[in-house]
């Protein structure tokens, strides 16, 4: 059975919308006869209140936006699960927007959010963090924003990250301890802090162990899978190929596996690999993939909890601070 809204109910009864609203709220201003008539009609016509309209009157949409580059990356999908875990418990809806690492898409999303449909935003910025006017506009309007993983330093708010530099250094040292001397860095994160920190950690580990930094071993990939595939194959076919590889994102690790398979290279006999990765299937790859596992679910929960605090606690403000959650190295067959 279809339902009616309050406007249709008022029209059916030939009374004002405000009278219907007050009657349904059992207001003392409305006679018992009118209240009974409104309730009977509401039941007959299957009237359904609009919680969204009600929340607008209270200047709250009970909705938050989560803006991320992608969900194919298991880190982001796991973080979203953590966000939803908190939001749903608090009675909030979660709208998920994907930028696909495109700055124009991010701007378009923020133009949609100007309508006031969300109470706050949790986001990981695109790979072009210099374009932030669209974020500034909503931030200046008082919309609370929490950054995670891919952060933007231009705003006074909470930013959640993992210990990327330290973890990258440890991951590279892990390969060195296994005997690797020529370690490739399979990069796609070129223009923001996450990629820069992981590259710096890689370089620090090499320097610490007196291994020269060879720029030819740094694969500077992109969002183009086919291009990355060709770049990795070209490196593996070179006259002086790497004996180890560190992937700062999981998509480069899986691409590496495909390239090794085509070139008949055996992991870890011919080359070892470790990767930042939250894939639940990492243990099922052949061979199982050694990983730097980020606390994605905990990061999502923390981001959502802080955002909810800014809604519910009158004196609580999102302070300008960086919260660091440590990652964990999990050794599997790919690096043994």
VODOLUM-413309 format. One record per residue (C-alpha): residue in three letters; residue number from 1; y, x, z. Coordinates in pm, 1 decimal. Example, Ala and Ser with C-alpha at 12.3 -4.5 7.8 and 13.67 -1.06 7.14 Angstrom:
BEGIN
['Ala', 1, [-450.0, 1230.0, 780.0]],
['Ser', 2, [-106.0, 1367.0, 714.0]],
END
This chain:
BEGIN
['Unk', 1, [0.0, 0.0, 0.0]],
['Unk', 2, [341.1, 139.1, -96.3]],
['Unk', 3, [609.6, 182.7, 169.4]],
['Unk', 4, [982.7, 107.2, 180.6]],
['Unk', 5, [1269.8, 309.4, 318.5]],
['Unk', 6, [1543.0, 188.6, 552.5]],
['Unk', 7, [1779.3, 95.8, 266.5]],
['Unk', 8, [1517.4, -126.2, 104.4]],
['Unk', 9, [1430.6, -279.5, 439.8]],
['Unk', 10, [1795.5, -362.2, 507.6]],
['Unk', 11, [1833.3, -515.3, 162.2]],
['Unk', 12, [1524.1, -731.3, 213.1]],
['Unk', 13, [1661.3, -859.7, 544.9]],
['Unk', 14, [2015.7, -892.8, 407.7]],
['Unk', 15, [2163.6, -700.0, 697.8]],
['Unk', 16, [2328.3, -359.5, 725.1]],
['Unk', 17, [2132.8, -36.1, 735.0]],
['Unk', 18, [2294.8, 54.3, 1067.3]],
['Unk', 19, [2178.5, -273.2, 1218.7]],
['Unk', 20, [1822.0, -205.6, 1104.6]],
['Unk', 21, [1839.4, 147.3, 1243.2]],
['Unk', 22, [1966.6, 31.8, 1583.5]],
['Unk', 23, [1710.5, -249.6, 1596.9]],
['Unk', 24, [1425.1, -8.7, 1533.0]],
['Unk', 25, [1559.5, 212.7, 1812.4]],
['Unk', 26, [1565.2, -87.0, 2048.6]],
['Unk', 27, [1940.1, -62.9, 2095.6]],
['Unk', 28, [2099.2, -291.4, 2355.8]],
['Unk', 29, [2364.3, -375.4, 2093.1]],
['Unk', 30, [2111.7, -574.8, 1887.7]],
['Unk', 31, [1979.2, -916.5, 1991.8]],
['Unk', 32, [1611.9, -957.6, 2072.1]],
['Unk', 33, [1582.2, -1209.2, 1788.1]],
['Unk', 34, [1713.1, -960.8, 1532.0]],
['Unk', 35, [1493.4, -683.0, 1671.1]],
['Unk', 36, [1185.6, -902.6, 1635.6]],
['Unk', 37, [1282.0, -997.0, 1280.8]],
['Unk', 38, [1335.5, -630.6, 1182.3]],
['Unk', 39, [1009.1, -517.6, 1338.2]],
['Unk', 40, [814.0, -793.6, 1165.4]],
['Unk', 41, [965.1, -707.1, 826.0]],
['Unk', 42, [904.4, -335.4, 884.6]],
['Unk', 43, [539.2, -405.2, 953.6]],
['Unk', 44, [506.7, -643.8, 657.5]],
['Unk', 45, [668.3, -403.2, 408.5]],
['Unk', 46, [506.8, -89.7, 553.8]],
['Unk', 47, [837.5, 75.7, 642.9]],
['Unk', 48, [803.1, 452.0, 695.4]],
['Unk', 49, [1083.5, 644.2, 869.4]],
['Unk', 50, [1213.1, 955.4, 691.7]],
['Unk', 51, [1190.6, 1249.1, 934.9]],
['Unk', 52, [1379.7, 1472.5, 691.8]],
['Unk', 53, [1680.5, 1236.8, 684.1]],
['Unk', 54, [1671.4, 1218.1, 1062.6]],
['Unk', 55, [1665.9, 1594.9, 1095.6]],
['Unk', 56, [1965.8, 1621.7, 861.0]],
['Unk', 57, [2167.4, 1402.7, 1095.1]],
['Unk', 58, [2077.5, 1646.1, 1368.4]],
['Unk', 59, [2176.9, 1935.0, 1138.7]],
['Unk', 60, [1816.3, 2053.1, 1131.8]],
['Unk', 61, [1564.5, 2033.7, 849.7]],
['Unk', 62, [1267.8, 2150.9, 1062.0]],
['Unk', 63, [1191.3, 2372.9, 764.1]],
['Unk', 64, [1199.6, 2749.8, 712.4]],
['Unk', 65, [1186.4, 2945.2, 388.2]],
['Unk', 66, [965.1, 3249.3, 337.3]],
['Unk', 67, [1080.4, 3461.9, 43.2]],
['Unk', 68, [834.9, 3731.6, -68.8]],
['Unk', 69, [770.4, 3933.3, -385.9]],
['Unk', 70, [414.5, 3806.7, -431.9]],
['Unk', 71, [106.2, 3667.7, -260.9]],
['Unk', 72, [-156.8, 3854.1, -463.2]],
['Unk', 73, [-81.3, 4145.8, -233.3]],
['Unk', 74, [-296.2, 4065.3, 67.0]],
['Unk', 75, [-33.2, 4199.5, 304.1]],
['Unk', 76, [210.4, 3921.7, 217.3]],
['Unk', 77, [-47.9, 3643.5, 217.2]],
['Unk', 78, [-168.5, 3757.8, 561.2]],
['Unk', 79, [189.2, 3779.0, 691.9]],
['Unk', 80, [252.7, 3424.3, 567.6]],
['Unk', 81, [-51.1, 3307.8, 764.6]],
['Unk', 82, [104.5, 3456.8, 1077.5]],
['Unk', 83, [436.2, 3284.8, 1003.8]],
['Unk', 84, [265.8, 2948.4, 949.3]],
['Unk', 85, [66.0, 2989.3, 1269.1]],
['Unk', 86, [388.3, 2988.3, 1472.3]],
['Unk', 87, [588.0, 2746.8, 1257.0]],
['Unk', 88, [326.2, 2471.1, 1253.7]],
['Unk', 89, [281.3, 2497.8, 1629.5]],
['Unk', 90, [655.9, 2443.8, 1665.0]],
['Unk', 91, [658.7, 2151.4, 1421.7]],
['Unk', 92, [827.5, 2333.0, 1132.9]],
['Unk', 93, [742.7, 2316.8, 764.0]],
['Unk', 94, [716.4, 2641.4, 565.6]],
['Unk', 95, [847.0, 2666.0, 208.6]],
['Unk', 96, [717.3, 2973.2, 24.8]],
['Unk', 97, [919.9, 3123.1, -259.8]],
['Unk', 98, [797.9, 3408.5, -482.5]],
['Unk', 99, [1050.5, 3645.3, -640.3]],
['Unk', 100, [790.5, 3840.8, -842.4]],
['Unk', 101, [1003.9, 4144.7, -761.1]],
['Unk', 102, [1279.0, 4007.0, -984.0]],
['Unk', 103, [1633.7, 4022.8, -846.7]],
['Unk', 104, [1749.1, 3731.0, -1064.0]],
['Unk', 105, [1467.7, 3514.5, -928.7]],
['Unk', 106, [1571.7, 3598.7, -574.5]],
['Unk', 107, [1931.4, 3497.5, -650.6]],
['Unk', 108, [1810.0, 3169.3, -802.0]],
['Unk', 109, [1601.8, 3095.8, -491.9]],
['Unk', 110, [1900.0, 3151.7, -265.1]],
['Unk', 111, [2110.6, 2921.4, -481.8]],
['Unk', 112, [1852.4, 2650.2, -411.0]],
['Unk', 113, [1862.2, 2724.2, -40.4]],
['Unk', 114, [2239.4, 2667.6, -31.5]],
['Unk', 115, [2170.1, 2294.6, -18.6]],
['Unk', 116, [2091.1, 2329.5, 350.3]],
['Unk', 117, [1723.9, 2242.8, 313.9]],
['Unk', 118, [1615.6, 2517.9, 552.5]],
['Unk', 119, [1710.4, 2616.3, 905.1]],
['Unk', 120, [1629.1, 2984.3, 858.7]],
['Unk', 121, [1476.5, 3243.2, 627.8]],
['Unk', 122, [1210.1, 3511.7, 664.0]],
['Unk', 123, [1207.8, 3748.5, 370.3]],
['Unk', 124, [1097.9, 4074.3, 210.9]],
['Unk', 125, [1363.0, 4177.0, -40.4]],
['Unk', 126, [1302.0, 4248.5, -407.2]],
['Unk', 127, [1277.1, 4601.2, -544.3]],
['Unk', 128, [1654.1, 4593.5, -611.3]],
['Unk', 129, [1811.9, 4565.0, -265.5]],
['Unk', 130, [2161.6, 4658.6, -389.5]],
['Unk', 131, [2226.5, 4302.0, -504.7]],
['Unk', 132, [2277.1, 4122.3, -175.0]],
['Unk', 133, [2577.5, 3891.7, -222.3]],
['Unk', 134, [2347.3, 3589.1, -239.0]],
['Unk', 135, [2191.7, 3683.6, 95.3]],
['Unk', 136, [2533.1, 3754.5, 248.3]],
['Unk', 137, [2659.4, 3407.8, 152.7]],
['Unk', 138, [2388.7, 3229.5, 352.3]],
['Unk', 139, [2404.3, 3482.5, 634.7]],
['Unk', 140, [2781.4, 3425.5, 663.7]],
['Unk', 141, [2718.4, 3049.9, 680.4]],
['Unk', 142, [2520.1, 3106.8, 996.2]],
['Unk', 143, [2170.4, 3070.6, 847.4]],
['Unk', 144, [1950.6, 3305.4, 1053.2]],
['Unk', 145, [1757.2, 3557.0, 842.1]],
['Unk', 146, [1475.6, 3786.6, 954.1]],
['Unk', 147, [1365.9, 4071.9, 726.8]],
['Unk', 148, [1014.3, 4213.8, 727.4]],
['Unk', 149, [840.3, 4501.3, 548.2]],
['Unk', 150, [1095.4, 4535.1, 267.6]],
['Unk', 151, [1414.7, 4524.1, 468.7]],
['Unk', 152, [1785.6, 4529.1, 388.3]],
['Unk', 153, [2006.6, 4739.9, 614.3]],
['Unk', 154, [2329.1, 4557.1, 519.9]],
['Unk', 155, [2289.0, 4276.7, 774.2]],
['Unk', 156, [2305.9, 4257.3, 1152.4]],
['Unk', 157, [1973.3, 4092.9, 1222.5]],
['Unk', 158, [1615.4, 4172.8, 1321.2]],
['Unk', 159, [1408.6, 4379.5, 1079.6]],
['Unk', 160, [1033.2, 4423.6, 1120.8]],
['Unk', 161, [857.2, 4721.6, 967.5]],
['Unk', 162, [548.1, 4930.5, 1010.9]],
['Unk', 163, [550.9, 5305.3, 1077.5]],
['Unk', 164, [532.5, 5378.3, 704.0]],
['Unk', 165, [637.6, 5743.3, 707.6]],
['Unk', 166, [404.9, 5837.8, 992.5]],
['Unk', 167, [112.8, 5639.6, 846.5]],
['Unk', 168, [159.2, 5791.1, 499.9]],
['Unk', 169, [165.4, 6136.8, 652.9]],
['Unk', 170, [-157.3, 6069.2, 844.5]],
['Unk', 171, [-326.1, 5918.2, 537.5]],
['Unk', 172, [-241.3, 6226.9, 330.4]],
['Unk', 173, [-359.3, 6455.5, 611.9]],
['Unk', 174, [-683.2, 6257.2, 621.4]],
['Unk', 175, [-751.0, 6358.8, 259.5]],
['Unk', 176, [-650.9, 6718.9, 332.4]],
['Unk', 177, [-897.4, 6729.4, 622.1]],
['Unk', 178, [-1166.7, 6616.4, 377.5]],
['Unk', 179, [-1094.2, 6919.9, 161.8]],
['Unk', 180, [-850.8, 6776.8, -94.1]],
['Unk', 181, [-596.6, 7024.1, -231.8]],
['Unk', 182, [-445.5, 6830.6, -524.2]],
['Unk', 183, [-354.3, 6486.2, -395.8]],
['Unk', 184, [-197.3, 6231.4, -627.2]],
['Unk', 185, [58.5, 5977.9, -505.5]],
['Unk', 186, [26.1, 5648.2, -694.6]],
['Unk', 187, [368.1, 5492.4, -651.9]],
['Unk', 188, [528.2, 5165.4, -761.9]],
['Unk', 189, [773.6, 5118.9, -471.0]],
['Unk', 190, [1065.2, 5316.4, -607.8]],
['Unk', 191, [1390.1, 5156.6, -497.0]],
['Unk', 192, [1364.0, 5055.1, -133.1]],
['Unk', 193, [1280.8, 5199.0, 207.5]],
['Unk', 194, [906.1, 5121.7, 212.3]],
['Unk', 195, [831.2, 5329.0, -97.3]],
['Unk', 196, [1071.4, 5605.7, -1.8]],
['Unk', 197, [923.1, 5639.5, 347.4]],
['Unk', 198, [565.4, 5650.9, 219.7]],
['Unk', 199, [655.9, 5913.5, -39.4]],
['Unk', 200, [836.3, 6117.3, 226.2]],
['Unk', 201, [532.3, 6094.9, 456.0]],
['Unk', 202, [310.2, 6219.9, 172.4]],
['Unk', 203, [541.2, 6514.9, 109.4]],
['Unk', 204, [569.4, 6600.2, 478.4]],
['Unk', 205, [191.1, 6621.1, 510.1]],
['Unk', 206, [165.1, 6856.0, 211.8]],
['Unk', 207, [442.8, 7078.7, 346.0]],
['Unk', 208, [286.7, 7083.0, 693.5]],
['Unk', 209, [-39.3, 7213.4, 544.8]],
['Unk', 210, [131.7, 7462.7, 309.5]],
['Unk', 211, [33.3, 7271.6, -4.9]],
['Unk', 212, [300.4, 7288.4, -278.8]],
['Unk', 213, [452.8, 6956.0, -385.6]],
['Unk', 214, [352.7, 6907.3, -749.5]],
['Unk', 215, [567.9, 6641.5, -918.8]],
['Unk', 216, [305.4, 6602.6, -1190.0]],
['Unk', 217, [76.2, 6447.6, -928.2]],
['Unk', 218, [327.8, 6172.3, -842.4]],
['Unk', 219, [256.5, 5869.3, -1061.5]],
['Unk', 220, [573.4, 5662.2, -1088.6]],
['Unk', 221, [434.3, 5324.9, -1186.0]],
['Unk', 222, [588.3, 4980.4, -1225.2]],
['Unk', 223, [495.1, 4612.9, -1203.4]],
['Unk', 224, [321.9, 4650.2, -1541.5]],
['Unk', 225, [-53.4, 4675.2, -1471.8]],
['Unk', 226, [-144.6, 4806.6, -1816.6]],
['Unk', 227, [118.5, 5079.1, -1795.3]],
['Unk', 228, [-3.6, 5185.4, -1450.2]],
['Unk', 229, [-361.5, 5191.2, -1576.9]],
['Unk', 230, [-267.1, 5424.7, -1860.6]],
['Unk', 231, [-63.3, 5652.3, -1631.7]],
['Unk', 232, [-355.7, 5691.0, -1389.7]],
['Unk', 233, [-603.9, 5758.5, -1670.1]],
['Unk', 234, [-367.8, 6015.9, -1817.8]],
['Unk', 235, [-349.1, 6194.2, -1481.3]],
['Unk', 236, [-725.9, 6187.4, -1430.2]],
['Unk', 237, [-781.5, 6326.3, -1784.0]],
['Unk', 238, [-530.5, 6611.2, -1739.4]],
['Unk', 239, [-637.0, 6974.0, -1755.1]],
['Unk', 240, [-581.3, 7010.6, -1380.1]],
['Unk', 241, [-670.2, 6668.0, -1234.6]],
['Unk', 242, [-631.4, 6565.3, -870.0]],
['Unk', 243, [-919.7, 6577.7, -624.3]],
['Unk', 244, [-766.2, 6311.7, -401.2]],
['Unk', 245, [-535.0, 6011.8, -433.6]],
['Unk', 246, [-310.9, 5821.8, -194.9]],
['Unk', 247, [-203.4, 5471.3, -303.5]],
['Unk', 248, [94.0, 5329.2, -109.2]],
['Unk', 249, [13.0, 4977.2, -236.2]],
['Unk', 250, [-324.8, 4810.0, -279.6]],
['Unk', 251, [-271.4, 4711.9, -644.2]],
['Unk', 252, [-261.7, 5080.9, -737.9]],
['Unk', 253, [-585.9, 5142.0, -548.4]],
['Unk', 254, [-774.1, 4874.3, -741.4]],
['Unk', 255, [-625.9, 5003.8, -1067.9]],
['Unk', 256, [-745.1, 5351.4, -969.4]],
['Unk', 257, [-1099.4, 5218.8, -917.4]],
['Unk', 258, [-1100.0, 5064.2, -1265.7]],
['Unk', 259, [-971.6, 5386.9, -1422.3]],
['Unk', 260, [-1235.5, 5598.1, -1247.1]],
['Unk', 261, [-1505.6, 5357.2, -1357.7]],
['Unk', 262, [-1399.3, 5384.4, -1721.4]],
['Unk', 263, [-1382.4, 5764.0, -1704.0]],
['Unk', 264, [-1722.1, 5784.3, -1525.6]],
['Unk', 265, [-1567.3, 5952.0, -1222.0]],
['Unk', 266, [-1756.4, 5903.4, -896.6]],
['Unk', 267, [-1569.6, 5819.1, -576.5]],
['Unk', 268, [-1578.4, 6016.3, -344.3]],
['Unk', 269, [-1789.6, 6286.3, -515.8]],
['Unk', 270, [-1536.2, 6361.3, -790.6]],
['Unk', 271, [-1221.2, 6231.8, -621.7]],
['Unk', 272, [-1134.0, 6072.8, -287.6]],
['Unk', 273, [-886.2, 5791.4, -225.1]],
['Unk', 274, [-710.7, 5615.9, 61.9]],
['Unk', 275, [-465.2, 5328.3, 29.4]],
['Unk', 276, [-226.6, 5104.7, 219.1]],
['Unk', 277, [-428.1, 4785.9, 197.5]],
['Unk', 278, [-495.7, 4463.4, 388.4]],
['Unk', 279, [-769.2, 4338.7, 156.0]],
['Unk', 280, [-1054.0, 4174.3, 343.8]],
['Unk', 281, [-1274.0, 4289.3, 55.7]],
['Unk', 282, [-1190.9, 4659.5, 101.1]],
['Unk', 283, [-1527.3, 4697.9, 271.5]],
['Unk', 284, [-1700.4, 4537.4, -27.9]],
['Unk', 285, [-1560.3, 4766.4, -297.1]],
['Unk', 286, [-1795.6, 5027.5, -440.8]],
['Unk', 287, [-1754.5, 5252.0, -257.3]],
['Unk', 288, [-1575.6, 5083.2, 37.0]],
['Unk', 289, [-1206.0, 5174.9, 36.9]],
['Unk', 290, [-1049.0, 5379.4, 316.0]],
['Unk', 291, [-728.2, 5203.6, 417.8]],
['Unk', 292, [-406.3, 5215.7, 610.1]],
['Unk', 293, [-417.1, 4864.2, 751.1]],
['Unk', 294, [-82.3, 4715.2, 846.0]],
['Unk', 295, [-51.2, 4453.6, 1122.0]],
['Unk', 296, [50.7, 4189.9, 868.2]],
['Unk', 297, [-53.8, 3882.1, 1067.3]],
['Unk', 298, [116.5, 4010.6, 1381.8]],
['Unk', 299, [429.7, 4093.6, 1181.7]],
['Unk', 300, [441.4, 3739.1, 1042.6]],
['Unk', 301, [393.6, 3588.3, 1388.7]],
['Unk', 302, [662.5, 3809.9, 1539.8]],
['Unk', 303, [910.9, 3729.8, 1261.7]],
['Unk', 304, [852.0, 3355.7, 1300.9]],
['Unk', 305, [871.1, 3370.3, 1680.8]],
['Unk', 306, [1206.1, 3549.0, 1670.4]],
['Unk', 307, [1341.0, 3303.6, 1414.0]],
['Unk', 308, [1225.1, 3004.8, 1622.9]],
['Unk', 309, [1393.4, 3157.1, 1929.0]],
['Unk', 310, [1721.6, 3159.9, 1739.3]],
['Unk', 311, [1680.4, 2783.0, 1682.0]],
['Unk', 312, [1559.8, 2675.9, 2024.9]],
['Unk', 313, [1731.9, 2905.3, 2273.6]],
['Unk', 314, [2105.0, 2844.2, 2296.5]],
['Unk', 315, [2196.4, 3192.0, 2415.7]],
['Unk', 316, [1945.7, 3376.7, 2195.6]],
['Unk', 317, [2080.7, 3572.5, 1899.6]],
['Unk', 318, [1903.4, 3781.3, 1637.7]],
['Unk', 319, [2023.8, 4126.5, 1732.3]],
['Unk', 320, [2062.8, 4412.9, 1489.2]],
['Unk', 321, [1742.1, 4599.8, 1563.6]],
['Unk', 322, [1439.5, 4742.4, 1386.4]],
['Unk', 323, [1102.0, 4655.4, 1538.4]],
['Unk', 324, [822.4, 4893.7, 1439.9]],
['Unk', 325, [460.2, 4777.7, 1447.5]],
['Unk', 326, [201.8, 5057.7, 1406.2]],
['Unk', 327, [-58.3, 5063.6, 1128.8]],
['Unk', 328, [-418.8, 5174.9, 1164.9]],
['Unk', 329, [-620.5, 5413.3, 945.8]],
['Unk', 330, [-971.3, 5289.3, 872.1]],
['Unk', 331, [-1203.0, 5550.6, 719.7]],
['Unk', 332, [-1466.2, 5426.4, 474.5]],
['Unk', 333, [-1680.1, 5580.9, 200.3]],
['Unk', 334, [-1399.0, 5634.7, -54.7]],
['Unk', 335, [-1262.4, 5932.5, 139.7]],
['Unk', 336, [-1575.7, 6073.8, 303.2]],
END
